[in-house]
Amino acid sequence: MQSHLSDVSVIMASHSPLAMVVIDPVVDCLVEANAAACQLLLIEPNQPLATPFSHRLSASLPLWVSFTDEVLTTTQGWSDDLVILNTARQPYRVEVYGQRLDDSSRLLLVLIDRQKAEQRRAKAELGRQHRHGEVGWQRVEQVFERIEKQNQLILSAAGEGIYGLDAEGKTTFVNPAAERILGWSTEDMVGHDAHLMFHHTHTDGSHFPVQQCPIHASFSDGQVHHVDNEVFWHKNGEAIPVEYTSTPIFEMGRLVGAVVLFRDIRERKRAEQQLRDALEEVESLKRRLELENQYLQEEIKAELNHRNIVGNSPAVAKLVQQIKMVAPTTANVLINGESGTGKELIARAIHAGSGRGDRPLIRVNCAAIPRDLFESEFFGHIKGAFTGAVQDRTGRFELAHGGTLFLDEVGEIPLELQSKLLRVLQDQQFERVGDNRTREVDVRVIAATNRDLVAMIDEGRFREDLYFRLNVFPIHSVPLRKRSEDVPLLARHFLYRACLKFNKPGMRIAPAQLETLMGYPWPGNIRELENVIERQVIVAQDQQLSFDELLLTETSVQHAALVAEVNSNNMHFEQPITEQALCEQQKSNAVRALVASNGKVSGIDGAAELLGVKPTTLTSRLQKWGIDPRQFRKSSVKKLMVNETLD
């Protein structure tokens, strides 16, 4: 009878819908398990377990130890806060009934899946509601419908995009805002890999590996990830700047996916860019104002140095009349004259008399700019345009916007830059070095030079079209030796300023000394006169200034240099030659050089090198004389050509 009952118990246990196991907590092993338990734990029936039973207890091992100790002590027990893992390491919250078998250490455990048990209880409760009447059932159904509808309304009303992902990264749901922002419909997205669809590439176009994606990181680390500087890709291929938060979803203690809430931040990015542009513009204006202030300080200093154009000679009267005529216009002016004749003073007077007088006069000394920096100096550059360009630089043309640009020594501008300068004069447009943005300016140009630009044009060193563009209104600055009657006025003017400068009041120049100053040729022009006055004010021991010894010394030095030059060239003042004879000598000398160089004009041992002139100059002269250098290349013809030419 005892054996029969034992067999019946075994049969009942094997067919029970409840999971039943026999464990031995002392040796930590699973002794037996019925079919329901094998299904729950994913183990093969009648197959011994290779691992200890405690390996299936996860983090709830201390609770299991406490529970089995209670059953061994009291012979039975119950708990609903334990967790057990199947062979796939999936956790199950279980409700456990325990019974000790006889006097052994073995325990019979009945395992009930709590999730399924709660579902059964909920279903039973719904059944009771149903049995209580149709009205009660409808009320329960309406409650669920209302909750679902509220959730849908919340998702639809949200301005941010929201979508859900399962543990494999496939989209489970999408709200309307996400559809609108990304251009993909719910049908396009649900069930598909969201990362491959719209999060596959970085902002710069490089591949974005899914292993580095913060959204997918939520599946593995269970942490909330917030990113504020990435892009999602629209269906049409457009990159959409977004910020997003990826929140992991847990179900029964395990990660089952994530919910991503994202926001389109294109407007914010545009606003930030506009703010950066505005700050950059403010910084640019600040630098421009600082430079303008520097130039204004120079103008103030120049105004103090040169208050007026001093003189009453006919040359000065003509100059003043020319300034009055051209100043109110916008015409470009070319001032030509020897060094030291006051070309910059003329330019300042033109600017002051124009409608641009309240704007700065920007001066550029073209002779002082390194050849490689001309373009940057004139037009500016952007950061990184070349080595050493650590920040944006405003060029002189941009600084002179609305005002006047004074190009001193304009003949020193490199030929390759003259075409760009011509474009600014014609179109009032330019680009900074390294920039593709065309900028417009309103600039009046006044140029000055002490060189013969026409001769430079003939030699191919100055553009003819640029010359005509600058020479709209030519002004000749007369040298001081051709208006000696202005020397006394200028001398007194410079004396007054020198006395103030060196704190030596009361000094004066005697009339006889003024005659001496008027008799000097002043090769350095007004600048030399000013320097001589200042030097004599410094060395004078009394109130009288004397220039006899100084000017005599300077005249003697110049005379000696002239005599030495004449003697070295074997020239004689007693027998001067005419200009035509000199031209014929120059022509004959050029022919001899062509003969010696075998018709070669430029290069080493060429005719130009033998004559000590530039190849372009010699070529221009040969064309003027109608001489073809090629006819001197054959010795048989060369001698005949030479004789005919010399005859």
C-alpha positions in Angstrom: 0.0 0.0 0.0 2.8 2.3 0.9 4.5 1.6 -2.5 1.2 2.1 -4.4 0.7 5.5 -2.8 4.3 6.5 -3.6 3.8 5.6 -7.3 0.5 7.5 -7.4 2.3 10.5 -5.9 5.0 10.3 -8.5 2.4 10.1 -11.3 0.4 13.0 -9.9 3.6 15.1 -9.6 4.7 14.4 -13.1 1.3 15.4 -14.5 0.8 18.4 -12.3 0.5 21.8 -14.1 2.5 23.3 -11.2 6.2 23.3 -11.5 7.6 21.0 -8.8 11.2 20.3 -7.9 13.2 18.4 -5.3 16.4 20.1 -4.2 19.1 19.4 -1.7 20.3 22.7 -0.3 23.1 21.1 1.6 24.8 19.7 -1.4 23.4 22.5 -3.6 21.8 20.4 -6.4 18.5 19.8 -8.2 17.4 16.2 -7.5 14.2 15.9 -9.5 11.9 18.2 -11.6 8.5 17.4 -13.1 7.5 18.4 -16.7 6.1 21.8 -15.7 9.4 22.6 -13.9 11.5 21.5 -16.8 9.5 23.8 -19.1 9.8 26.7 -16.7 13.6 26.2 -16.2 14.3 25.2 -19.8 15.9 21.9 -18.8 15.8 18.4 -20.3 13.8 15.8 -18.3 15.8 13.1 -16.7 19.0 14.9 -17.4 21.2 15.9 -14.4 22.2 19.5 -14.1 25.8 20.3 -14.7 25.8 23.4 -12.5 24.9 23.9 -8.8 21.3 24.9 -8.1 22.5 28.2 -6.6 23.7 29.3 -10.0 20.0 29.8 -10.9 19.3 32.1 -8.0 20.8 35.4 -9.4 20.9 38.2 -6.9 18.2 36.7 -4.7 20.6 34.0 -3.4 20.5 35.3 0.2 16.7 35.2 0.2 16.8 31.6 -1.0 19.2 30.6 1.7 16.9 32.2 4.3 13.9 30.5 2.8 15.4 26.9 2.6 16.7 27.3 6.2 13.2 28.2 7.3 11.8 25.1 5.6 14.5 22.7 7.0 13.8 24.1 10.5 10.0 24.3 10.4 9.4 21.6 7.7 7.4 24.0 5.5 7.4 27.6 4.2 6.2 30.1 1.7 7.6 33.2 -0.1 6.7 35.5 -3.0 9.8 37.6 -3.4 12.2 35.1 -4.8 13.8 35.1 -8.4 15.0 32.1 -10.3 16.8 32.0 -13.7 16.3 29.5 -16.5 19.1 28.1 -18.6 18.8 31.1 -20.9 19.6 33.4 -17.9 16.1 34.9 -18.1 14.8 35.9 -14.6 11.4 34.8 -13.2 9.8 36.2 -10.1 8.2 33.1 -8.4 5.9 32.3 -5.6 7.4 29.2 -3.7 5.7 26.7 -1.4 8.3 24.4 0.4 8.0 21.1 2.2 10.8 19.0 3.9 10.8 15.4 2.8 11.0 13.0 5.9 14.1 13.6 8.0 16.4 14.3 5.1 17.8 17.6 3.9 15.8 17.4 0.7 13.0 19.9 0.0 10.0 19.7 -2.3 9.3 23.1 -3.8 6.3 24.2 -5.8 7.2 27.1 -8.2 4.6 29.5 -9.5 5.4 32.1 -12.1 4.1 35.3 -10.4 3.5 37.2 -13.7 1.3 34.4 -15.0 -0.4 34.1 -11.6 -1.2 37.8 -11.6 -2.5 37.5 -15.1 -4.8 34.6 -13.9 -6.0 36.6 -10.9 -6.7 39.7 -13.2 -8.6 37.4 -15.6 -10.5 35.9 -12.7 -11.4 39.4 -11.4 -12.6 40.3 -14.8 -14.7 37.1 -14.8 -16.2 38.1 -11.5 -17.0 41.5 -12.9 -18.6 39.9 -15.9 -20.7 37.7 -13.7 -21.8 40.7 -11.8 -23.4 42.1 -14.9 -22.7 43.6 -18.4 -22.6 47.1 -16.9 -19.7 46.3 -14.7 -17.8 44.7 -17.6 -18.4 47.7 -19.8 -17.1 50.0 -17.1 -13.9 48.0 -16.9 -13.5 48.1 -20.7 -14.2 51.8 -20.8 -11.6 52.4 -18.2 -8.9 50.6 -20.3 -10.1 52.4 -23.5 -9.9 55.7 -21.7 -6.4 55.0 -20.5 -5.3 54.0 -23.9 -6.9 57.0 -25.5 -5.3 59.3 -23.0 -1.9 57.8 -23.8 -2.4 58.2 -27.5 -3.5 61.8 -27.0 -0.4 62.5 -24.9 1.9 61.0 -27.6 0.1 62.9 -30.4 0.1 66.2 -28.6 3.8 66.0 -27.7 5.9 68.5 -29.7 9.0 66.3 -29.4 9.5 63.2 -31.4 9.0 60.0 -29.5 9.7 56.4 -30.6 10.2 53.1 -28.9 12.8 50.4 -29.5 12.9 46.7 -28.5 16.0 45.0 -27.3 17.1 44.3 -30.9 16.9 48.0 -31.9 13.8 47.7 -34.0 11.1 50.4 -33.8 8.0 49.5 -31.8 6.0 52.7 -32.0 6.3 56.3 -33.4 4.4 59.4 -32.5 3.2 61.9 -35.1 5.9 64.5 -34.2 8.6 61.9 -35.0 7.0 61.2 -38.3 6.9 64.9 -39.1 10.5 65.6 -38.1 12.0 62.6 -39.8 9.7 62.3 -42.9 9.3 58.5 -42.3 5.8 57.2 -41.6 4.8 54.7 -38.9 4.6 52.0 -41.5 8.1 52.8 -42.7 9.6 52.7 -39.2 7.8 50.1 -37.1 9.6 46.7 -37.2 12.8 48.2 -38.8 16.2 49.0 -37.4 16.0 52.7 -36.4 19.8 53.2 -36.3 20.2 52.0 -39.9 17.3 54.1 -41.0 18.1 57.6 -39.7 21.0 57.5 -37.2 23.7 55.8 -39.4 26.1 58.7 -40.1 27.8 61.4 -38.1 27.4 65.1 -39.0 30.6 65.1 -41.1 29.3 62.2 -43.2 31.4 59.5 -41.6 29.9 56.1 -40.6 28.3 55.9 -37.1 28.9 52.3 -35.8 25.9 51.0 -33.9 28.2 49.8 -31.1 29.1 53.5 -30.4 25.4 54.7 -30.4 24.3 56.0 -27.0 20.7 54.9 -27.7 21.8 51.3 -28.1 24.0 51.6 -25.0 20.8 51.9 -23.0 20.1 48.2 -23.9 23.3 47.0 -22.3 24.1 49.3 -19.4 20.5 50.2 -18.4 21.4 53.9 -18.1 19.7 57.0 -19.3 21.8 58.7 -22.1 21.3 62.4 -23.0 23.0 63.8 -26.2 22.7 67.4 -27.4 24.8 67.5 -30.5 24.1 64.8 -33.0 22.0 64.5 -36.2 19.2 62.3 -37.4 18.8 61.9 -41.1 15.6 62.9 -42.8 14.0 60.6 -45.4 15.1 63.1 -48.1 18.8 62.8 -47.0 18.9 66.1 -45.0 20.8 66.1 -41.8 18.6 67.3 -38.9 20.4 68.5 -35.7 18.8 67.0 -32.7 19.2 66.5 -29.0 17.7 63.4 -27.5 17.3 61.3 -24.3 17.3 57.5 -24.5 15.6 55.9 -21.4 15.8 52.1 -20.9 12.6 50.0 -20.3 12.6 47.3 -17.8 10.0 44.5 -17.6 10.1 42.1 -14.7 13.6 43.1 -13.9 15.1 42.7 -17.4 15.9 45.2 -20.2 13.4 44.9 -23.0 14.1 48.1 -24.9 14.2 51.9 -24.7 12.1 55.0 -25.3 13.8 57.8 -27.2 12.5 61.4 -26.9 14.2 63.8 -29.4 13.9 67.5 -30.3 14.6 69.2 -33.7 17.1 72.0 -32.8 17.7 73.5 -36.2 16.1 76.8 -35.1 18.3 76.8 -32.1 21.4 76.0 -34.2 20.5 78.9 -36.6 20.0 81.2 -33.7 23.4 80.2 -32.2 25.1 80.7 -35.6 23.4 84.1 -36.0 24.7 85.0 -32.5 28.2 83.8 -33.4 28.1 85.8 -36.6 26.8 88.8 -34.8 29.6 88.5 -32.2 32.1 88.1 -35.0 30.7 91.1 -36.7 30.9 93.1 -33.4 34.5 91.9 -33.0 35.3 92.9 -36.6 33.8 96.3 -36.1 35.7 96.7 -32.8 39.0 95.9 -34.6 38.0 98.3 -37.4 37.2 101.1 -35.0 40.5 100.5 -33.2 42.3 100.8 -36.5 40.3 103.8 -37.5 41.1 105.4 -34.2 44.8 104.7 -34.8 44.5 106.3 -38.3 42.5 109.3 -36.9 45.3 109.8 -34.3 47.8 109.9 -37.1 45.6 112.3 -39.0 45.4 114.6 -35.9 49.2 114.4 -35.6 49.5 115.2 -39.4 47.1 118.1 -39.1 49.1 119.5 -36.3 52.3 119.1 -38.3 50.9 120.5 -41.5 48.1 123.0 -40.7 48.0 124.6 -44.2 49.7 124.5 -47.5 52.2 127.3 -47.0 53.2 129.5 -49.9 52.1 132.4 -52.2 53.9 131.6 -55.4 52.0 131.0 -58.6 52.7 127.3 -58.4 51.0 127.1 -54.9 48.1 129.3 -56.1 47.6 126.9 -59.0 47.8 123.9 -56.7 45.2 125.4 -54.3 42.9 126.1 -57.2 43.2 122.4 -58.4 42.5 121.1 -54.9 39.3 123.3 -54.7 38.1 122.0 -58.1 38.7 118.3 -57.5 38.0 117.9 -53.7 34.2 118.0 -53.8 34.1 115.3 -56.5 34.6 111.5 -56.2 37.3 111.5 -59.0 40.5 109.6 -58.4 43.6 111.8 -58.2 47.2 111.0 -59.2 49.8 113.3 -57.5 53.2 113.3 -59.2 56.3 114.9 -57.9 59.7 114.6 -56.3 60.1 113.1 -52.9 59.6 115.6 -50.1 57.4 118.0 -52.0 54.3 117.5 -49.8 52.3 115.0 -51.8 50.6 113.6 -48.7 49.7 117.1 -47.6 48.0 117.6 -50.9 46.1 114.3 -50.5 44.9 115.3 -47.0 43.8 118.7 -48.3 41.7 117.0 -51.0 40.2 114.6 -48.5 39.4 117.4 -46.0 37.6 119.4 -48.7 35.5 116.5 -49.9 32.2 115.1 -48.6 34.2 112.3 -47.0 36.1 114.6 -44.6 34.3 113.1 -41.6 35.6 109.6 -42.5 39.2 108.5 -42.1 41.9 109.0 -44.7 43.7 105.6 -44.8 47.4 105.9 -45.9 49.3 103.0 -47.4 53.0 103.3 -48.1 53.4 100.9 -51.0 57.1 101.0 -50.8 57.2 99.7 -47.2 55.0 96.6 -47.7 56.7 93.2 -48.4 55.9 91.8 -51.8 54.1 88.7 -50.4 51.9 90.8 -48.1 50.5 93.3 -50.6 47.2 91.5 -51.2 46.6 90.9 -47.5 47.4 94.5 -46.7 45.1 95.9 -49.3 42.2 93.4 -49.0 42.6 91.6 -45.7 42.5 87.9 -45.0 40.5 85.3 -43.1 41.8 83.1 -40.3 43.9 80.2 -41.7 44.3 81.7 -45.2 48.1 81.2 -44.9 50.7 80.4 -42.3 50.5 83.0 -39.6 47.0 84.1 -40.3 45.7 83.4 -36.7 42.7 85.6 -37.0 40.7 87.6 -39.5 42.3 90.8 -40.7 40.6 93.9 -42.1 42.3 95.3 -45.2 43.0 98.9 -46.0 40.2 99.1 -48.6 37.7 97.9 -46.0 39.0 100.3 -43.4 38.6 103.2 -45.9 35.0 102.4 -46.7 33.1 105.7 -47.0 36.4 107.6 -46.9 39.6 108.0 -48.8 42.5 105.6 -49.5 45.9 107.3 -50.1 48.3 105.1 -52.0 51.7 106.6 -51.5 54.5 105.4 -53.9 51.9 103.6 -56.1 54.6 102.7 -58.6 55.9 100.1 -56.1 52.8 97.9 -56.4 53.7 94.5 -58.0 52.5 94.0 -61.5 50.5 90.9 -60.5 48.5 92.8 -57.9 47.7 95.7 -60.2 44.9 93.8 -62.0 43.2 93.2 -58.6 43.6 96.8 -57.7 42.1 97.8 -61.0 39.0 95.6 -60.3 38.4 97.4 -57.0 38.6 100.8 -58.7 36.2 99.7 -61.4 33.7 97.6 -59.5 34.2 98.7 -55.9 34.3 95.0 -55.0 37.0 92.7 -53.6 37.5 89.4 -51.7 39.7 88.9 -48.6 42.6 86.4 -49.1 41.3 82.9 -48.5 37.6 84.0 -48.6 35.0 83.5 -51.3 32.7 86.2 -50.1 32.6 89.3 -52.3 32.5 92.5 -50.3 31.5 95.9 -51.6 33.2 99.2 -50.7 32.8 102.9 -51.4 36.3 104.2 -51.5 37.9 107.2 -53.2 41.6 106.7 -54.2 44.3 109.3 -54.2 47.6 108.0 -55.5 51.1 109.6 -55.3 54.4 108.7 -56.9 57.8 110.2 -57.6 58.4 107.8 -60.5 57.7 108.2 -64.2 54.7 105.9 -64.6 54.6 106.4 -68.4 58.1 105.1 -68.8 57.2 102.2 -66.5 54.3 101.4 -68.8 56.7 101.4 -71.8 58.9 99.0 -69.9 55.9 96.7 -69.0 56.2 97.3 -65.3 52.9 99.2 -64.8 49.5 98.6 -66.3 48.3 101.2 -68.7 44.6 100.7 -67.8 45.4 101.2 -64.1 47.4 104.3 -64.9 44.4 105.9 -66.7 42.0 104.8 -63.9 44.2 106.5 -61.3 45.1 109.5 -63.5 41.5 110.9 -63.7 42.7 114.2 -62.3 46.5 114.7 -62.3 48.2 117.1 -60.0 51.9 118.0 -60.2 53.6 118.8 -56.9 56.2 121.4 -57.8 59.7 121.0 -56.3 60.9 123.7 -53.9 63.6 124.9 -56.3 61.0 126.0 -58.8 59.1 128.1 -56.2 62.0 129.6 -54.2 59.9 132.6 -53.3 58.0 130.4 -50.9 61.2 129.4 -49.0 61.0 132.4 -46.5 57.3 131.6 -45.6 58.1 127.9 -45.2 61.3 128.7 -43.2 59.4 130.9 -40.7 56.6 128.3 -40.5 59.0 125.5 -39.6 61.0 127.7 -37.3 57.8 128.5 -35.3 57.0 124.8 -35.0 60.6 123.8 -34.1 60.7 126.4 -31.3 57.5 124.9 -29.8 58.8 121.4 -30.3 62.2 122.0 -28.7 61.1 124.7 -26.2 63.4 127.4 -27.6 61.2 130.5 -28.0 62.3 133.7 -29.5 64.6 132.4 -32.2 64.6 134.1 -35.6 66.2 134.0 -39.1 67.9 137.1 -40.3 67.0 138.4 -43.8 70.5 137.6 -45.1 70.1 134.0 -44.0 66.7 133.8 -45.8 68.5 134.9 -49.0 71.0 132.0 -48.4 68.1 129.6 -48.0 66.5 130.9 -51.2 69.7 130.4 -53.1 70.0 126.7 -52.2 68.5 124.1 -54.7 66.9 122.0 -52.1 67.2 118.5 -53.7 65.3 117.1 -50.7 62.6 119.7 -51.2 60.3 120.8 -48.3 61.3 117.8 -46.1 65.0 118.8 -46.3 64.1 122.4 -45.5 62.2 121.3 -42.4 65.0 119.1 -41.2 67.6 121.8 -41.7 65.6 124.3 -39.7 65.1 121.8 -36.9 68.8 120.9 -36.9 69.9 124.5 -36.6 67.4 125.2 -33.8 68.9 122.4 -31.9 72.5 123.5 -32.3 72.0 127.3 -32.1 73.6 128.9 -29.1 71.9 132.3 -29.4 68.7 133.6 -30.9 70.1 133.8 -34.4 70.1 131.0 -36.9 72.9 130.7 -39.4 72.9 128.4 -42.5 76.0 129.6 -44.3 78.4 126.9 -43.2 75.8 124.1 -43.3 74.5 124.9 -46.8 78.0 125.6 -48.1 79.1 122.1 -47.0 76.1 120.5 -48.5 76.6 122.4 -51.8 80.3 121.5 -51.9 79.5 117.8 -51.4 76.9 117.8 -54.2 79.2 119.7 -56.5 82.1 117.3 -55.9 79.8 114.3 -56.6 78.6 115.9 -59.8 82.2 116.6 -61.0 83.3 113.1 -60.1 80.4 111.7 -62.2 81.3 113.9 -65.2 85.0 113.0 -65.0 84.1 109.2 -64.8 82.1 109.5 -68.0 84.8 111.6 -69.8 82.3 114.3 -70.5 83.3 117.9 -71.2 81.2 120.9 -70.6 83.1 122.8 -73.3 81.8 120.6 -76.1 78.2 119.4 -75.2 76.5 117.2 -77.7 72.9 117.5 -79.0 70.1 115.3 -78.0 69.9 113.8 -81.5 73.6 113.0 -81.5 73.2 111.4 -78.1 70.4 109.3 -79.4 72.5 108.2 -82.3 75.3 107.2 -80.0 72.8 105.2 -77.9 71.6 103.4 -81.0 75.1 102.6 -82.2 76.0 101.3 -78.8 73.0 99.1 -78.8 74.0 97.6 -82.2 77.5 96.9 -80.9 76.0 95.1 -77.9 73.8 93.0 -80.3 76.9 92.1 -82.3 78.8 91.1 -79.2 75.9 89.0 -77.9 75.2 87.3 -81.3 71.7 88.9 -81.4 70.8 87.8 -77.8 68.8 90.5 -76.0 68.1 89.1 -72.5 69.8 86.6 -70.2 73.4 86.0 -69.3 75.8 87.8 -71.7 72.8 89.3 -73.5 72.8 92.8 -75.0 70.7 94.2 -72.2 73.2 92.9 -69.6 76.1 94.4 -71.5 74.4 97.7 -71.7 73.3 97.6 -68.1 69.6 98.1 -68.9 66.5 96.0 -68.4 65.6 93.6 -71.4 62.2 95.3 -71.6 63.8 98.7 -71.9 66.2 97.6 -74.7 63.4 95.8 -76.5 61.3 98.9 -76.5 64.2 101.0 -77.9 64.9 98.5 -80.6 61.3 98.5 -81.7 61.4 102.3 -81.8 64.5 102.2 -84.0 63.2 99.4 -86.2 66.0 97.1 -85.4 65.4 93.3 -85.4 67.8 91.5 -83.1 67.4 88.3 -85.1 69.4 89.7 -88.0 72.5 89.7 -85.9 72.5 86.0 -85.2 74.3 84.9 -88.4 77.8 86.1 -88.8 77.8 86.3 -92.6 74.8 88.7 -92.6 75.7 90.4 -89.3 78.6 92.4 -90.6 76.7 93.7 -93.5 73.8 94.8 -91.3 76.2 96.5 -88.9 77.9 98.5 -91.6 74.6 99.6 -93.1 73.2 100.5 -89.8 76.3 102.5 -88.7 76.4 104.3 -92.1 
